[in-house]
Amino acid sequence: MDNEIQLISDGDGLAVIGDPTDVERFLASEGLLSLSKDLVLRRLGPLLRAGAGVAQAGSEIAANSGRWLKLTEESAHLYKKYGLMESKTPGISYAMVGKPGSIKKWLQVAEGPGSFLTNPAILAGAAGIMAQLARQHEMNEIKSYLATIDKKVDDVIRAQKNAELGKVFGAGLDIESAMTVLDREGQVDDDTWSTVQARTHTITDALGWALGRLDALAERVESTAKIGDLAKMAKEAESEVQELLAVVARCFELQDALDVLRLQRVLDESPDKLDGRRLVLKDDRQKRRELISQKIEHLMARIDAAAGTAHSNVLLHLPAHRAVVGSINQVGIAVDDFHRPLGIESGRLSLEATRWWDAARDPVQLKNAAAEAGRKAAIAGVAVVGVAGVLASRAVLAREEGGEEK
């Protein structure tokens, strides 16, 4: 059938394969052409040479092209519209669509004998390339994020006294060089792979260091009880959290690049193992995301507890309270900015500083303020009579006048 294309999805992206003109027309009809990227089907070359059955699909691949889309709200509707079905390749769904006769709409049709979808090896190979494109898309998103923060991540890394962390800069140069080789030559040669493979532990060690520092910061925040010390700690956390998240993001970016290179290496050397490696790397990536999310959630839980301490000490520490809330909001913004390129949902809302007159109406605030004032007066050897009364009088005045204590 003319005007026939094939849709393949791995849950992260969607591939559209067919005659170049048909592929472009289909994507244009869905308003998605500008969001698509070349699927780079030529990378399937090693797979086509692996066996006679697969090689027979070579002429079809040579005549076709493919475009890849990241699954987003805009592109995900194609799932329902064309009814993608699960294939025998784990995690891969597919559909055939075309324009039969004079019908202008694209409709789902039965797969033909020359379809990618009838060849498990080709389907697995296409899924491997899609996984590479998904990693490269995420790498670009992370690069954009790192470009927007005030401090350059490589400067942050070089400034650290940890010797192993300093090696990340050099590892990044090697990995980026390997990616250039892949882009230009379509494969990863032995020398390039040997250099990159020796750098893998550098990245995982640096990631572990950064996550450990986030844990240590959470413990410091949790152990800080005095509101004045908390304001200082929260201010320091603004810069430290952004720096640590920048290191984590850089490590995640480089690990994405390593995954791209690993997939290509398997495609070049053992194409029959490509699908298994794709699934393993996908699981590993998900575990990394979950670990990073857990560490950040733990930190934010400790910071939220600090916010509770600040909110309960407004009457005698209004400036410190406001400083803590402001710093916590800045940390929250840094976390949201970090989550965005990784596709991690974040529903955190900004905190609002409590106004003095609102605190003055709160019996708990009055009690806390009276108790603290009493402790300070007792330590100084000063009479404490009337402390609670003064605060209560101010609260009454604020309630009657509707104004803030100056």
C-alpha positions in Angstrom: 0.0 0.0 0.0 1.2 3.5 -0.8 1.4 6.1 2.0 2.1 3.4 4.6 4.1 4.2 7.7 4.9 2.3 10.9 4.7 3.6 14.5 6.9 2.1 17.2 7.0 3.2 20.9 9.3 2.1 23.8 7.4 4.2 26.4 9.9 7.1 26.3 9.6 8.0 22.7 7.8 7.3 19.4 9.4 6.4 16.1 7.7 7.0 12.7 9.2 4.9 9.9 8.4 4.8 6.2 8.9 6.7 3.0 10.6 10.0 3.8 7.8 12.1 2.2 5.0 10.0 3.9 6.7 10.3 7.3 6.9 14.1 7.0 3.3 14.4 5.8 2.1 12.3 8.7 4.0 14.3 11.3 2.9 17.5 9.7 -0.7 16.4 9.8 -0.4 15.8 13.5 1.5 19.1 14.1 4.6 17.3 15.3 7.1 17.6 12.5 9.1 20.4 14.2 9.4 18.3 17.4 10.9 15.3 15.6 14.5 14.2 15.1 16.2 11.9 12.6 16.0 8.3 13.8 19.4 7.5 12.3 18.4 4.2 10.8 21.9 3.7 9.3 23.0 2.7 12.8 21.2 -0.6 12.1 24.0 -1.6 9.7 25.7 -4.1 12.1 22.3 -5.7 12.8 21.6 -6.2 9.1 24.9 -8.0 8.6 24.2 -10.3 11.5 22.0 -12.9 9.6 20.4 -13.7 6.3 16.8 -13.2 7.7 17.6 -9.8 8.9 19.6 -8.8 5.8 16.6 -9.3 3.7 15.1 -6.2 5.4 18.1 -4.1 4.3 16.6 -2.9 1.0 13.4 -1.8 2.8 15.4 0.1 5.4 17.5 1.8 2.8 14.4 3.1 1.1 12.8 4.3 4.3 13.6 7.0 6.8 12.6 7.4 10.4 11.8 10.3 12.8 11.8 10.2 16.5 9.6 12.1 19.1 9.9 12.4 22.8 6.7 11.2 24.4 5.0 14.4 25.7 1.4 15.6 26.1 1.5 16.7 22.4 2.7 13.3 21.0 1.2 10.8 23.5 -2.3 11.2 22.0 -1.1 9.1 19.0 -1.2 6.1 21.3 -5.0 6.3 21.6 -5.6 7.6 18.1 -3.9 4.8 16.3 -4.2 2.1 18.9 -0.6 1.0 19.4 -0.4 -2.7 20.4 2.1 -4.6 22.5 4.7 -6.5 20.5 6.7 -9.6 21.4 9.7 -7.4 22.1 9.4 -6.4 25.8 8.2 -2.8 26.4 7.7 -2.1 22.7 4.3 -1.3 21.1 3.5 -0.6 17.5 0.9 0.2 14.8 0.7 0.4 11.0 -1.1 3.4 9.5 -1.8 4.5 6.0 -4.1 6.5 3.6 -6.0 3.9 1.7 -7.5 5.0 -1.6 -8.9 8.5 -1.7 -9.3 8.7 2.1 -7.5 11.7 3.4 -7.3 10.6 7.0 -4.4 8.4 8.3 -6.0 5.1 9.5 -4.7 2.0 11.3 -4.1 -0.8 8.8 -2.9 -4.4 9.0 0.9 -4.9 9.0 2.3 -6.1 5.7 4.9 -8.9 5.0 7.7 -6.4 4.5 7.0 -4.5 7.8 9.5 -3.8 10.4 6.9 -5.2 12.8 7.2 -8.7 11.4 10.9 -8.8 12.2 11.8 -9.0 15.9 15.5 -8.3 15.3 14.8 -5.1 13.4 12.2 -4.1 15.9 14.7 -4.6 18.8 17.3 -2.7 16.8 15.0 0.3 16.3 14.1 0.2 20.0 17.9 0.4 20.8 18.3 3.5 18.6 15.2 5.0 20.2 16.8 4.5 23.6 19.9 6.3 22.4 17.9 9.2 21.2 16.0 9.4 24.4 19.2 9.7 26.4 20.6 12.3 24.0 17.4 14.3 24.3 17.8 14.2 28.1 21.4 15.2 27.8 20.4 18.3 25.9 17.8 19.2 28.5 20.4 18.9 31.2 22.9 21.0 29.3 20.3 23.7 29.0 19.6 23.5 32.7 23.3 23.8 33.6 23.7 26.8 31.3 21.0 28.7 33.2 22.5 28.4 36.7 24.9 31.1 38.0 27.9 28.9 38.6 29.4 26.7 35.8 29.4 23.1 37.0 33.0 22.4 35.8 34.1 25.4 38.0 32.2 23.9 40.9 33.9 20.5 40.3 37.4 22.0 40.0 36.9 24.0 43.2 36.2 21.0 45.4 39.1 19.5 47.4 37.9 16.0 46.8 40.5 14.5 44.4 38.2 12.0 42.8 35.5 14.6 42.1 38.1 16.6 40.2 38.5 13.7 37.8 35.0 14.3 36.5 36.2 17.2 34.4 38.6 15.0 32.5 36.1 12.1 32.3 33.7 14.5 30.7 36.2 15.5 28.0 36.8 11.8 27.2 33.1 10.9 27.0 32.2 14.0 24.9 35.1 13.0 22.5 33.6 9.5 22.2 30.2 11.0 21.4 31.8 13.0 18.6 33.3 9.9 17.2 29.9 8.2 17.3 28.2 11.1 15.5 30.8 11.3 12.8 31.6 7.6 12.2 28.4 5.9 13.3 30.3 3.5 15.6 32.6 3.3 18.7 36.0 1.8 17.9 38.1 -0.2 20.4 40.4 2.5 21.4 37.6 5.0 22.0 35.6 2.5 24.0 38.7 1.5 26.1 39.3 5.1 27.1 35.6 5.7 28.0 35.2 2.4 29.9 38.0 3.4 32.2 36.1 6.5 33.2 32.8 4.9 34.4 33.8 4.6 38.1 34.8 8.3 38.1 31.2 9.3 37.3 29.5 6.9 39.8 32.0 7.9 42.6 31.2 11.6 42.0 27.5 11.0 42.0 27.8 9.1 45.3 29.9 11.9 46.8 27.3 14.5 45.8 24.4 12.5 47.2 26.3 11.9 50.4 26.8 15.7 50.7 23.0 16.2 50.3 22.5 13.7 53.2 25.0 15.5 55.4 23.4 18.9 54.7 20.0 17.4 55.7 21.5 16.2 59.0 23.0 19.6 59.7 19.7 21.3 59.1 17.9 18.8 61.3 20.4 19.4 64.2 20.1 23.2 64.1 17.5 24.3 66.7 18.1 28.0 67.3 16.3 30.3 64.9 19.3 32.6 64.4 21.6 29.6 63.5 18.8 28.2 61.3 18.7 31.5 59.3 22.4 31.2 58.7 22.2 27.5 57.8 19.4 28.1 55.4 21.3 30.9 53.6 24.3 28.6 53.2 22.0 25.8 51.9 20.9 28.1 49.0 24.3 28.0 47.4 25.3 24.5 48.5 22.2 22.8 47.2 22.5 24.4 43.8 26.1 23.4 43.5 25.5 19.8 44.6 22.5 19.5 42.2 24.7 20.8 39.4 27.2 18.0 40.1 24.4 15.4 40.2 23.0 16.7 36.9 26.4 16.6 35.2 27.0 13.1 36.4 23.5 12.1 35.1 24.3 13.7 31.8 27.6 11.8 31.5 25.9 8.5 32.5 23.3 9.1 29.7 26.2 9.5 27.3 27.8 6.3 28.5 24.5 4.5 28.0 24.4 5.8 24.4 27.9 4.5 23.8 27.2 1.2 25.5 24.1 0.6 23.3 26.1 1.4 20.2 29.0 -0.9 21.3 26.5 -3.8 21.8 24.9 -3.0 18.4 28.3 -3.1 16.8 29.7 -6.2 18.5 26.7 -8.4 19.6 23.5 -7.1 18.0 21.6 -10.2 19.3 22.1 -8.9 22.8 21.0 -5.4 22.1 17.4 -5.7 23.5 18.6 -7.3 26.7 21.1 -4.5 27.3 18.6 -1.9 26.5 16.3 -3.2 29.2 19.1 -3.5 31.8 20.2 0.1 31.1 16.6 1.3 31.4 16.2 -0.3 34.8 19.6 1.1 35.9 18.6 4.6 34.9 15.2 4.3 36.7 17.0 3.2 39.9 19.4 6.2 39.7 16.4 8.6 39.3 14.6 7.0 42.3 17.8 7.2 44.4 18.3 10.9 43.6 14.7 11.6 44.2 14.8 9.9 47.6 17.9 11.9 48.7 16.3 15.2 47.6 13.0 14.4 49.3 14.8 13.6 52.5 16.6 16.9 52.4 13.4 18.9 51.6 11.6 17.1 54.5 14.3 18.3 56.9 14.1 21.8 55.4 10.3 21.8 55.8 10.8 20.9 59.4 13.1 23.9 59.8 10.4 26.0 58.2 8.0 24.8 61.0 10.6 26.0 63.6 10.8 29.4 61.9 7.0 29.7 61.7 6.7 29.1 65.5 9.2 31.9 66.3 7.8 34.9 64.6 7.1 37.3 67.5 10.7 37.6 68.8 12.5 36.7 65.6 10.6 38.2 62.6 13.7 39.1 60.5 15.2 35.6 61.0 11.9 34.0 60.2 11.7 35.9 57.0 15.3 35.0 56.1 14.6 31.3 56.7 11.5 31.3 54.5 13.2 33.2 51.7 16.2 30.8 51.7 13.9 27.7 51.8 11.9 29.1 48.8 15.2 29.6 46.9 16.2 26.0 47.6 12.8 24.8 46.4 13.3 26.7 43.2 16.7 25.1 42.7 15.2 21.7 43.2 12.3 22.3 40.7 14.9 23.6 38.1 16.9 20.4 38.6 13.8 18.1 38.3 12.6 19.6 35.1 15.2 18.2 32.6 14.9 14.8 34.2 11.1 14.8 33.8 10.5 14.4 37.5 7.2 15.9 38.7 7.3 18.5 41.5 4.3 19.9 43.2 6.0 21.9 45.8 4.5 25.3 46.6 6.4 28.4 47.8 6.2 29.2 51.5 4.8 32.5 52.8 6.3 34.4 55.7 3.9 34.8 58.7 3.0 38.4 59.4 3.7 39.6 62.9 0.1 40.6 63.7 -1.1 37.1 62.6 1.5 35.6 64.9 0.4 37.9 67.7 -3.1 36.4 67.5 -1.8 32.8 67.8 -1.8 31.5 71.4 1.0 29.1 70.6 3.2 31.9 69.3 2.5 33.9 72.4 3.4 31.0 74.6 6.6 30.3 72.7 7.6 33.9 72.8 6.8 34.3 76.5 8.8 31.1 77.3 11.9 32.2 75.3 11.8 35.7 76.8 11.5 34.2 80.2 14.5 31.9 79.7 16.6 34.8 78.5 15.6 37.0 81.3 16.3 34.3 83.9 19.7 33.7 82.5 20.5 37.4 82.6 19.1 37.6 86.2 16.3 40.0 85.1 12.7 39.8 86.4 10.4 38.1 84.0 7.1 39.3 85.4 4.9 40.8 82.7 6.6 39.3 79.6 3.5 37.3 78.6 1.3 40.3 79.5 3.2 42.6 77.3 2.9 40.2 74.3 -0.7 39.7 75.0 -1.3 43.4 75.1 0.4 43.8 71.8 -1.8 41.1 70.3 -4.9 42.8 71.5 -3.7 46.1 70.1 -3.0 44.5 66.8 -6.4 42.9 66.7 -8.2 46.2 67.4 -6.2 48.4 65.1 -5.6 45.8 62.3 -2.1 47.0 62.0 1.3 45.3 62.2 3.6 45.7 65.1 6.4 48.0 64.1 
